[in-house]
Amino acid sequence: MRLLVLDVDGTLQNSRHEISAATCRAVGRVQAAGIRVMLATGRRYRDVLPVALQLGIDTPLVTASGALVKQPLDHATLFCAQFAPGVLVDVLKMIVARGREPILYTDSFAAGFDFHCRRPLQADSHEVSQAGMADGDDNGIGPGLSDYLKRNQALACAAPLVEQFPPSGVFAGFTMGTQSQMRALEESLRTTWPSQLSVHTIRSPRYREWMCEIAPAGVTKWAGILHVAHEWGIEPAQICAAGDDVNDLPMIRGAGLGIAMGNAQTDVLAAADLIVHSHDEDGIVEIADLLLAGLPYPAPLAGTDRLNQ
């Protein structure tokens, strides 16, 4: 293995959103052995930079589930996805028609903001009331998105008519809601634009709702990884990838060794070559030990036993 690719939330970070000292040491041991380490995450570029700094990683960062790849040393953009002409406007109209609020990512790190939204909330906003949530009427901003907008208000750019006039350079976006709302939206998007979108629904690790993430067709973490690996002369069979959620499935299936954390979603557990301990049990240490031992798989396959327990 020449490249280790790691998801962040639910993989590197534990359930307290921390990276343990043992995990930091494990990543350092892998790098010291000459194996490159790359982060591939659903997070925004700016949001994952502190993680890369903490781990001493200066390789390109695959962010927004593969829609944006940037070099942290100089913030140069290596890849930025693009929607087919006319698709984004119709997608946004569908989201708004369903009473949800779209969040749109642009490659605007240098400009000091990360995303566009129709109506940013202030830190002291009470727009989402308990009464409104109880009635199921949250004006499109449920507790999860409300929390997201409050925490990231300094990184938002207001675009009140975004569904009619989306900003240029949008490479991905998302909306939030209940699991049933996001699953239904995902199904409608897939049915309406079967070959023009990459869509998946995941449980937000840091907020209180589910996210339906939307990107141009072909955008995955794995595609972003291959964009960089090709430049390095690294073959898929020489890549080990570890993750826990459905947006990690393409890289876990495509890598020479695909690893699921013990806390991973059922589909991820089923797709992986190997299952290690959970993010709360320093599963990354187990991965580092495996790679440094020079063994492609342990015998017997520990993950199979763990999955059956």
Phi, psi and omega per residue, in radians:
M1 nan 2.305 -3.134
R2 -1.952 -0.221 -3.097
L3 -2.500 2.241 3.035
L4 -1.913 2.114 3.139
V5 -1.908 2.253 -3.068
L6 -2.187 2.289 2.901
D7 -1.193 2.881 -3.109
V8 -1.802 -1.245 -3.084
D9 -1.223 2.207 -3.139
G10 1.458 -0.047 -3.137
T11 -2.203 -1.261 3.055
L12 -1.254 -0.768 -3.107
Q13 -1.593 2.485 3.125
N14 -1.453 -3.010 -3.074
S15 -1.217 -0.192 3.058
R16 -1.678 0.165 3.138
H17 1.094 0.651 3.122
E18 -2.128 2.683 2.997
I19 -1.852 2.052 -3.051
S20 -1.207 2.782 3.103
A21 -1.082 -0.635 3.136
A22 -1.135 -0.689 3.104
T23 -1.156 -0.731 3.093
C24 -1.024 -0.779 3.136
R25 -1.134 -0.677 -3.131
A26 -1.108 -0.785 3.104
V27 -1.084 -0.708 3.109
G28 -1.087 -0.673 3.128
R29 -1.147 -0.695 3.119
V30 -1.107 -0.783 3.133
Q31 -1.123 -0.716 -3.131
A32 -1.113 -0.448 3.132
A33 -1.434 -0.017 3.097
G34 1.628 0.136 3.081
I35 -1.633 2.156 3.129
R36 -1.230 2.567 3.115
V37 -2.124 2.289 -3.130
M38 -2.233 2.531 3.056
L39 -1.749 2.344 3.070
A40 -2.287 2.005 -2.928
T41 -2.469 2.793 2.996
G42 -1.427 -0.152 -3.105
R43 -1.199 2.835 2.983
R44 -1.203 2.716 -3.138
Y45 -0.975 -0.864 -3.104
R46 -1.047 -0.599 -3.051
D47 -1.281 -0.444 -3.101
V48 -1.677 -0.196 3.129
L49 -0.979 -0.778 3.124
P50 -1.082 -0.560 3.107
V51 -1.163 -0.777 3.111
A52 -1.077 -0.707 3.125
L53 -1.125 -0.768 -3.138
Q54 -1.050 -0.628 -3.080
L55 -1.630 -0.047 -3.121
G56 1.210 0.595 -3.120
I57 -1.743 2.165 3.111
D58 -2.092 0.228 3.068
T59 -1.335 2.844 3.120
P60 -0.970 2.551 -3.112
L61 -1.818 2.153 3.082
V62 -1.591 1.911 -3.002
T63 -2.084 2.988 3.137
A64 0.883 0.745 3.129
S65 0.966 0.586 3.057
G66 1.795 -0.084 -3.083
A67 -1.358 -0.355 -3.128
L68 -2.463 2.192 3.089
V69 -2.104 2.146 -3.100
K70 -2.318 2.693 3.117
Q71 -1.645 2.019 -3.045
P72 -1.176 -0.384 -3.104
L73 -1.138 -0.651 -3.124
D74 -2.335 0.094 3.129
H75 1.110 0.388 3.092
A76 -1.228 2.474 3.116
T77 -1.530 2.162 3.137
L78 -1.704 -0.496 3.098
F79 -2.731 2.396 3.079
C80 -2.483 2.115 -3.075
A81 -1.233 2.748 3.120
Q82 -2.375 2.367 3.052
F83 -1.335 2.600 3.034
A84 -1.112 2.574 -3.106
P85 -0.943 2.295 3.055
G86 1.498 -0.318 -3.070
V87 -1.205 -0.791 -3.025
L88 -1.056 -0.739 -3.132
V89 -1.021 -0.806 -3.128
D90 -1.188 -0.634 3.075
V91 -1.082 -0.786 -3.124
L92 -1.142 -0.653 3.104
K93 -1.101 -0.664 3.101
M94 -1.138 -0.757 -3.134
I95 -1.080 -0.832 -3.116
V96 -1.166 -0.664 3.133
A97 -1.096 -0.452 3.110
R98 -1.557 0.127 3.071
G99 1.398 0.329 3.131
R100 -1.860 2.810 -3.132
E101 -1.855 2.144 3.123
P102 -1.454 2.516 2.991
I103 -2.057 2.220 -3.038
L104 -2.065 2.233 3.123
Y105 -1.577 2.423 2.972
T106 -2.296 2.751 -3.131
D107 -1.417 1.228 -2.997
S108 -2.090 0.519 3.130
F109 -0.965 -0.808 -3.102
A110 -1.137 -0.473 3.137
A111 -1.426 -0.142 3.056
G112 1.610 0.126 3.055
F113 -2.398 2.886 -3.025
D114 -2.107 -0.452 -3.021
F115 -2.622 2.844 3.102
H116 -1.974 2.482 3.066
C117 -2.571 2.803 -3.061
R118 -1.274 -0.620 -3.067
R119 -2.646 1.596 3.097
P120 -1.062 2.539 3.077
L121 -1.674 2.618 3.014
Q122 -1.514 2.800 -3.068
A123 -1.042 -0.499 -3.101
D124 -1.783 0.285 -3.083
S125 -1.186 2.490 3.067
H126 -2.078 0.569 -3.039
E127 -1.082 -0.613 3.120
V128 -1.664 1.829 -3.116
S129 -1.635 2.711 3.085
Q130 -1.092 -0.627 3.125
A131 -1.135 -0.741 3.130
G132 -1.101 -0.715 3.138
M133 -1.160 -0.656 -3.131
A134 -1.122 -0.582 -3.140
D135 -1.478 -0.079 -3.101
G136 1.375 0.184 3.134
D137 -1.974 1.722 -3.088
D138 -1.947 0.235 3.139
N139 1.010 0.474 3.117
G140 1.450 -0.156 -3.141
I141 -2.045 1.627 3.103
G142 -1.381 -3.042 -3.078
P143 -1.097 -0.613 -3.135
G144 -1.189 -0.878 -3.126
L145 -1.186 -0.613 3.077
S146 -1.039 -0.791 3.119
D147 -1.116 -0.732 3.125
Y148 -1.033 -0.828 -3.093
L149 -1.187 -0.627 3.117
K150 -1.177 -0.754 -3.119
R151 -1.197 -0.537 -3.023
N152 -1.990 0.428 -3.053
Q153 -1.041 -0.543 -3.131
A154 -1.266 -0.251 -3.092
L155 -1.865 0.162 -3.111
A156 -1.723 2.544 3.021
C157 -2.080 2.101 -3.070
A158 -1.263 2.302 3.091
A159 -2.458 1.417 -2.998
P160 -0.961 -0.553 -3.116
L161 -1.920 0.687 -3.016
V162 -1.066 -0.546 -3.117
E163 -1.271 -0.340 3.088
Q164 -1.686 -0.653 -3.085
F165 -2.305 1.270 -3.141
P166 -1.111 2.520 3.134
P167 -1.122 2.722 3.105
S168 -1.259 2.656 3.053
G169 1.440 0.223 3.094
V170 -1.190 2.191 -3.129
F171 -1.940 -0.209 3.121
A172 -3.008 3.009 3.087
G173 -2.953 -3.121 3.121
F174 -2.797 2.928 2.915
T175 -2.438 2.898 -3.089
M176 -2.194 2.707 3.076
G177 3.101 -2.844 3.093
T178 -1.269 2.891 3.131
Q179 -1.033 -0.756 -3.129
S180 -1.146 -0.690 3.116
Q181 -1.093 -0.779 -3.084
M182 -1.269 -0.630 3.083
R183 -1.127 -0.731 3.136
A184 -1.146 -0.715 3.110
L185 -1.123 -0.771 3.116
E186 -0.992 -0.804 -3.131
E187 -1.084 -0.735 3.136
S188 -1.148 -0.707 3.122
L189 -1.137 -0.750 3.128
R190 -1.120 -0.695 -3.112
T191 -1.224 -0.702 -3.082
T192 -1.339 -0.655 -3.121
W193 -2.210 1.168 -2.997
P194 -1.109 -0.436 -3.083
S195 -2.095 0.181 -3.057
Q196 -2.099 -0.080 -3.113
L197 -2.301 2.655 2.916
S198 -1.975 2.048 -3.001
V199 -2.333 2.423 2.992
H200 -2.689 2.702 3.123
T201 -1.977 2.220 3.140
I202 -2.328 2.738 3.048
R203 -1.359 2.152 3.131
S204 -1.110 2.162 -3.087
P205 -1.277 -0.420 -3.052
R206 -2.014 -0.163 3.138
Y207 -2.082 -3.025 -2.899
R208 -1.889 0.311 -3.107
E209 -2.446 -3.031 3.097
W210 -1.745 2.624 -3.118
M211 -2.041 2.304 2.944
C212 -1.768 1.894 -3.085
E213 -1.669 2.385 -3.000
I214 -2.256 2.274 3.118
A215 -2.552 2.935 3.076
P216 -1.089 2.729 3.133
A217 -0.960 2.459 3.094
G218 1.557 -0.159 -3.126
V219 -1.406 2.073 3.016
T220 -2.567 2.873 3.027
K221 -1.015 -0.714 -3.100
W222 -1.074 -0.724 3.106
A223 -1.081 -0.721 3.099
G224 -1.128 -0.694 3.111
I225 -1.091 -0.809 -3.108
L226 -1.114 -0.553 3.101
H227 -0.999 -0.721 -3.137
V228 -1.436 -0.778 -3.084
A229 -1.022 -0.660 3.120
H230 -1.050 -0.729 3.122
E231 -1.119 -0.507 -3.137
W232 -1.545 -0.087 -3.092
G233 1.264 0.503 -3.138
I234 -1.783 2.224 -3.134
E235 -1.480 2.695 3.093
P236 -0.926 -0.630 -3.129
A237 -1.158 -0.275 -3.126
Q238 -1.706 0.179 -3.088
I239 -1.937 2.352 2.977
C240 -1.942 2.256 -3.116
A241 -2.234 2.373 -3.103
A242 -2.261 2.409 3.120
G243 -2.863 -2.999 -3.027
D244 -2.448 -0.212 -3.030
D245 -2.223 3.074 -2.992
V246 -1.125 -0.482 3.098
N247 -1.288 -0.090 3.039
D248 -1.622 -0.165 -3.044
L249 -1.017 -0.816 -3.129
P250 -1.027 -0.689 -3.121
M251 -1.326 -0.563 3.097
I252 -1.201 -0.662 3.104
R253 -1.303 -0.579 -3.059
G254 -1.483 -0.474 -3.065
A255 -1.248 2.707 3.061
G256 -1.014 -0.614 3.053
L257 -2.343 1.904 3.120
G258 -1.758 2.167 -3.033
I259 -2.091 2.341 3.038
A260 -1.845 2.408 3.016
M261 -1.246 2.697 -3.126
G262 -1.068 -0.359 3.128
N263 -1.642 0.169 -3.024
A264 -1.215 2.796 3.038
Q265 -1.092 2.718 -3.068
T266 -0.988 -0.760 -3.135
D267 -1.091 -0.602 3.142
V268 -1.263 -0.732 3.095
L269 -1.025 -0.725 -3.095
A270 -1.217 -0.528 -3.072
A271 -1.474 -0.351 -2.993
A272 -1.325 2.632 2.994
D273 -1.302 -0.494 -3.031
L274 -2.606 2.509 3.053
I275 -2.054 2.228 3.116
V276 -1.889 -3.074 3.117
H277 -1.106 2.891 -3.064
S278 -1.290 3.019 3.102
H279 -1.149 -0.379 3.079
D280 -1.537 -0.068 -3.137
E281 -2.071 0.384 3.113
D282 0.983 0.864 3.100
G283 -1.045 -0.454 3.113
I284 -1.111 -0.571 3.091
V285 -1.083 -0.715 3.108
E286 -1.088 -0.713 3.107
I287 -1.121 -0.782 3.134
A288 -1.061 -0.771 3.128
D289 -1.051 -0.708 -3.136
L290 -1.120 -0.852 -3.099
L291 -1.151 -0.703 -3.101
L292 -1.278 -0.364 3.055
A293 -1.344 -0.213 3.112
G294 1.330 0.349 -3.102
L295 -1.833 2.270 3.107
P296 -1.208 -0.568 3.112
Y297 -2.564 2.560 2.985
P298 -1.353 2.792 3.100
A299 -2.295 2.124 0.004
P300 -1.320 2.970 -3.100
L301 -1.173 1.790 -3.004
A302 -1.052 -0.619 -3.081
G303 -1.097 -0.592 -3.134
T304 -1.086 -0.778 3.112
D305 -1.099 -0.721 -3.096
R306 -1.167 -0.670 -3.135
L307 -1.126 -0.568 -3.083
N308 -1.448 -0.154 -3.103
Q309 -1.394 nan nan
